[in-house]
Amino acid sequence: MKNIIKDIKENCPECHCDTEKTIEFLEAHGDLSYTAEHYREVWYFYLALLKEVTKKEARETTIELFHISFEKFKYIQKWHKRVN
């Protein structure tokens, strides 16, 4: 991680304090994993849905809309708890 930060500071000085530009820089250089981004998208969609419906309905809707299996949803849930 230290080397990624060093690379950003050396090669993209305007990114140093701007989060969006930093993310764009990381995406452009292949430093962000598509899988990790997809898992976050699924998880945050589920969390937003939880504010409106029950856990079961939120889980089922998320699984249906993202075309993932129940096992993949559980994996994403465990992955998110491990990451955070």
C-alpha positions as CSV (number, residue, x, y, z in Angstrom):
1,M,0.0,0.0,0.0
2,K,2.9,2.4,0.8
3,N,4.2,1.9,-2.8
4,I,0.8,2.7,-4.3
5,I,0.6,5.9,-2.3
6,K,4.2,6.8,-3.3
7,D,3.3,6.1,-7.0
8,I,0.3,8.4,-6.7
9,K,2.3,11.2,-5.1
10,E,5.1,10.9,-7.8
11,N,2.9,10.5,-10.9
12,C,-0.3,12.3,-10.1
13,P,0.2,15.3,-7.9
14,E,-3.4,16.6,-8.5
15,C,-4.7,13.3,-7.1
16,H,-3.0,13.8,-3.7
17,C,-6.0,15.4,-2.0
18,D,-8.8,14.6,-4.4
19,T,-10.4,11.2,-3.7
20,E,-12.2,10.9,-7.1
21,K,-9.0,11.6,-9.0
22,T,-7.1,9.1,-6.8
23,I,-9.7,6.4,-7.6
24,E,-9.5,7.2,-11.3
25,F,-5.7,7.0,-11.2
26,L,-5.9,3.6,-9.5
27,E,-8.4,2.3,-12.0
28,A,-6.4,3.5,-14.9
29,H,-3.3,1.7,-13.6
30,G,-5.1,-1.5,-12.8
31,D,-4.6,-1.2,-9.1
32,L,-8.3,-1.7,-8.2
33,S,-9.8,-5.1,-8.5
34,Y,-13.1,-5.5,-10.4
35,T,-14.1,-8.3,-8.1
36,A,-13.6,-6.2,-5.0
37,E,-15.6,-3.3,-6.5
38,H,-18.4,-5.7,-7.5
39,Y,-18.6,-7.1,-4.0
40,R,-18.8,-3.6,-2.6
41,E,-21.5,-2.7,-5.0
42,V,-23.5,-5.8,-4.0
43,W,-23.0,-5.2,-0.3
44,Y,-23.9,-1.5,-0.3
45,F,-27.0,-2.1,-2.4
46,Y,-28.0,-4.7,0.2
47,L,-27.4,-2.3,3.1
48,A,-29.4,0.5,1.4
49,L,-32.3,-2.0,0.8
50,L,-32.2,-3.0,4.4
51,K,-33.5,0.5,5.4
52,E,-36.7,-0.2,3.4
53,V,-37.5,-3.9,3.8
54,T,-36.7,-6.9,5.9
55,K,-33.4,-8.8,5.8
56,K,-34.9,-11.7,3.9
57,E,-36.5,-9.5,1.3
58,A,-33.3,-7.4,0.9
59,R,-31.2,-10.5,0.5
60,E,-33.5,-12.1,-2.0
61,T,-33.8,-8.9,-4.0
62,T,-30.0,-8.4,-4.0
63,I,-29.4,-12.0,-5.1
64,E,-32.0,-11.7,-7.9
65,L,-30.9,-8.3,-9.2
66,F,-27.2,-9.1,-9.2
67,H,-27.7,-12.7,-10.5
68,I,-25.6,-14.3,-7.8
69,S,-26.2,-17.4,-5.8
70,F,-27.0,-17.5,-2.1
71,E,-23.6,-19.0,-1.5
72,K,-21.9,-16.1,-3.3
73,F,-24.0,-13.6,-1.2
74,K,-22.8,-15.3,2.0
75,Y,-19.3,-15.2,0.7
76,I,-19.6,-11.4,0.0
77,Q,-21.1,-10.9,3.4
78,K,-18.1,-12.7,5.1
79,W,-15.7,-10.9,2.7
80,H,-17.1,-7.5,3.7
81,K,-16.8,-8.3,7.5
82,R,-13.2,-9.4,7.0
83,V,-12.3,-6.3,5.0
84,N,-13.9,-3.9,7.5
